[in-house]
Every structure is written in C-alpha cells, then in structure tokens.
Amino acid sequence: MRCEQEAKLRELLDVSTLPGKMENRMLTVVSGLDMVNITYLNFMAFQEETAKEWAEELFNLASNLLVQNMSREDCLQKAYTRLKLQLNPEGRIPVKNIFRMFSADRKRVETALENCNLPSVRNDSIPQEDFTPEVYSMFLGNICPRSELDHIFSDVGAKSRPSLSVEPDDGVHSTTNRGTPVSTRSSTLL
C-alpha cells in the first residue's frame, strides 16, 4: 500500500475526519502486460475493514486456478466483452482496437473484417449494434478457420451443441478419417 503525503490530496480526500490510519485504508493495484509497463490504480476505503475485504477478494480472484486456466471460449468471450466496452467518444468500436487485440497477422484481420462486411481501415469504427456475438463468431471463424473441427462436429451431429462430451451417445463413438474415436479426441481438439 502506498500513502500520498501531499497536503492538497489529504484535503481533497478529507482523511483527517476518518478513523484509523490512512495507510490501512488504501489499496494499490499494480497491473500491466509485462514487468516494465505497469500501471498503478489507487483505491481509498472509508474503513479499514473494507480495504481488507477488497484486498482479500482481489487476491482470491488473482489466485483462482479457474480464472488463470480459462478455456478458449472464455478467453474469446472476454476479448469480445473488452472490445464492446472500449468505445470511442461516438459510442462506436474503433477498428484499431481489433487490430491491437488480434495483432499476429494484420492482413488476416483486414480480410476477416471485410468478410463480415465491417470496416477494415485502421482509423474506422464499427457501430456497436453491428458487432453482435454472431458477427464476432463469424469474424473469429474467418481469422482462424478450423474446418476440421466443423467437420468433426457435423459428423457426430453436435453442430448445434457448444461442445462434445466423452459420455456414450449415439454416434459419438464413431471414428474420424484417422481412425481415432471422436470421444477420445474431443478434449484435445477444443
């Protein structure tokens, strides 16, 4: 925790009237993509117990194994949510944010946006209502096509379901063209 010593800040926060030490009511979150480019976000609680609760909950979230080992679908959903929340002043999604998020191959991103009938110039923006989950799914299908997965899902009749399971079901134990049962391969492909 970090304590600001400036008198002006103390007056703004009116910390003199609050009980307890200011250091015990402050919480600083340090975040960043790497260990060099970091950002400090300071929070000040009115009570020490509230700051302790914030710290405990943030630590629980940061050390949660399910959050650290998210599935592919959860990561892509998180990326979609981030794109929908990072709007420009006109309330539109900047195309440059999509380029930043999927920065591996600029030409592939441009082609995928064009295939979805979305603006593909870096300085353009997309109306929020045009960037639906269906359009995002089509964009992902264009940016990283997985035709072998579509083939497997359609072969076992699971095209309408979001995933395959290893439970015995009609057609799930059928084999693909490689001769390996789909039920044993589904977890490694997804």
Buried (B, 14 or more C-beta within 10 A) or exposed (E): EEBBEEEEEBEEBEBEEBEBEBEBBBBEEEEEEEEEEEEEEEBBBEEBEBBBEBBEEEEEEEEEEEEEEEEEEEEBBEBBEEBBEEBEEEEBBBBBBBBEEBEEEEEEBBBBBEBBEBBBEBEBBBEBEEBEEEBBEBBBBBBEEEEEEEEBBEBBEBEEEEEBEEEEEEEBEEEBEEEEEBBEBBEEEB
